[in-house]
Amino acid sequence: MPEAEKCPRCGEALVVHGSIFNAGFRPKGLKFFSLSFQLPEVPVPSEAAACAACGLVWTELNTATLQKKIHHLGNEEVKRQLGIGVNE
């Protein structure tokens, strides 16, 4: 029998899979104003998991898209914190 999936926060094996609707991730540390026509949100897939013990909900997104958004729209502090575009 395969080992049950465990919650990354509390370690309990009370994980259920489902969907998140109309989700996008907007990183903190974006510039308030940008001449870019791209939207600041990174699409989040609808597939997700949730822990029935602690309430954590998780999914994953495309890291290349996230880094691109931060590179083009991030303020200097968040770029420096993540090491994105600092040597350009």
C-alpha positions as CSV (number, residue, x, y, z in Angstrom):
1,M,0.0,0.0,0.0
2,P,1.5,3.4,-1.0
3,E,2.2,5.9,1.8
4,A,-0.5,8.5,2.2
5,E,0.3,12.0,1.1
6,K,1.2,14.3,4.1
7,C,0.6,18.0,4.6
8,P,3.7,20.1,4.2
9,R,2.7,22.2,7.2
10,C,1.5,19.9,9.9
11,G,2.5,16.4,8.5
12,E,-0.9,14.9,8.9
13,A,-2.1,12.5,6.2
14,L,-5.5,14.1,5.9
15,V,-5.0,15.5,2.4
16,V,-7.8,15.9,-0.1
17,H,-7.4,17.0,-3.7
18,G,-9.8,19.4,-5.4
19,S,-9.9,22.7,-7.4
20,I,-9.4,26.4,-6.9
21,F,-11.5,28.7,-9.1
22,N,-10.4,31.9,-10.8
23,A,-7.0,32.0,-9.1
24,G,-4.0,34.1,-9.9
25,F,-1.0,34.8,-7.7
26,R,0.1,38.4,-7.4
27,P,3.6,38.7,-5.8
28,K,4.2,41.3,-3.1
29,G,6.9,43.8,-4.0
30,L,5.7,44.8,-7.5
31,K,6.0,48.3,-8.7
32,F,2.9,50.5,-8.3
33,F,3.2,51.8,-11.8
34,S,4.7,50.2,-14.9
35,L,4.6,50.9,-18.6
36,S,4.3,47.2,-19.2
37,F,1.1,45.9,-20.7
38,Q,1.4,42.6,-18.9
39,L,-0.9,41.7,-16.0
40,P,0.9,41.3,-12.7
41,E,-0.8,38.0,-11.8
42,V,0.8,34.6,-12.4
43,P,-1.8,32.0,-13.4
44,V,-2.4,29.3,-10.8
45,P,-3.7,25.9,-12.1
46,S,-7.1,24.9,-10.7
47,E,-5.8,21.6,-9.3
48,A,-5.0,21.9,-5.6
49,A,-4.7,20.0,-2.4
50,A,-6.0,20.8,1.1
51,C,-5.3,19.5,4.6
52,A,-8.3,18.6,6.6
53,A,-6.3,18.9,9.9
54,C,-4.7,22.4,9.6
55,G,-6.5,24.1,6.6
56,L,-3.5,24.6,4.4
57,V,-4.3,24.8,0.7
58,W,-1.5,24.3,-1.8
59,T,-0.8,24.1,-5.5
60,E,2.1,25.0,-7.7
61,L,2.7,27.5,-10.5
62,N,5.1,27.9,-13.4
63,T,8.3,29.2,-11.8
64,A,9.6,30.7,-15.1
65,T,6.4,32.8,-15.4
66,L,6.7,34.0,-11.8
67,Q,10.4,35.0,-12.2
68,K,9.6,36.8,-15.5
69,K,6.9,38.8,-13.7
70,I,9.2,39.7,-10.9
71,H,12.0,40.6,-13.4
72,H,9.8,42.9,-15.4
73,L,7.4,44.3,-12.7
74,G,9.2,43.8,-9.4
75,N,10.6,46.6,-7.3
76,E,14.3,46.7,-6.5
77,E,13.9,45.2,-3.0
78,V,12.1,42.1,-4.2
79,K,14.5,41.6,-7.1
80,R,17.5,41.9,-4.8
81,Q,15.9,39.5,-2.2
82,L,15.4,36.9,-4.9
83,G,18.5,37.6,-7.0
84,I,16.4,38.3,-10.1
85,G,17.8,40.7,-12.6
86,V,20.3,42.3,-10.2
87,N,23.4,42.0,-12.4
88,E,21.9,43.6,-15.5
